[in-house]
Amino acid sequence: KFGRIAVVRSGDRIHAFQDVCTHDNGTLSGGTLSGCEIECPRHGARFDIRTGKALCMPATEDIEVYPVRVNAGDIEADFS
């Protein structure tokens, strides 16, 4: 159901999100992270890793994001 998931740190926050660009199904994890935006390394689509919102073309569909918490040093994501 979930496919690939990327987990990144931006500042003091940890984020988990769908590791698939909605434009062409390429991975986002090889892209550039700038603040809270991840840029797809293939065609430059950008997504907000807090909300999943597609921020620019060629992507028009948002990505899934998942709530994350740190529990005793472990990163836990909620996929429900």
N, C-alpha and C positions, 0 to 999 in steps of 0.2 A: 504493500500500500504506500509506503513512504519513499522507497527508492533511496537515493543518495542524500545524505545530510551533511552539511558543513557546519563546523563549530569554530567561531572566531572570537577574539577579544578585541574590543574597541574601547579604548580608555580603560575604565575600571569595570566595564560590563562584558558579559559573555553572551553571545547570541548563537542560536541554532536556526538554520534555514535550509530549505530545499536546495540541494546542490545541482540544480538543473536550470539553465536559462530557458525561459518559456518561449524564446524566439526560435531556437533551433536544437534544443535538448543537449547543448554542450555543458560541460561542468563550469560552475562559477568559482570553485575553490582555487583555480589557478589564476584568478583575476586579481586586480588591484583593489585593495581596501583603502578607502579614504574617508576617515571619520566613520559615519554610519552608512556609507554607500559602497557597494561592491560592483565592480565593472567587469562584465563578461570579457574574457580575453580573446574571444573569437570576433565579435562584431561591435563591441563597445556599448551594448545595452547596460544600463545601470539600474540597481535595485536598492531600496532602503532596507537594510537588514533588521530594522526594528519593526517595520510594518509589512514588509514584503512588496510594497508598492513598486511597480515598474515606473522608472523616472524618465526614460527617454527611449526613443526608437532605436533599434528596430523592435524592441519588446513592447507588447501592448497588454500582456497578461501578467498579473502579480505572481510572486512566488509564495509558497507557504513558509511561515515562520512558526517557531515553537518556543513556548516559555521554558526558561532555563533557571536552575538554581544550583548553587554549590552546597553540597552536604558532606561535611567531614572530608573536604578535599576532593570529592568526586563531583563531576559535572553530571547533572541529571536533567533530561529534557522531557517535557510532557507532550506526548503524541496523541492525546485523546481529543 
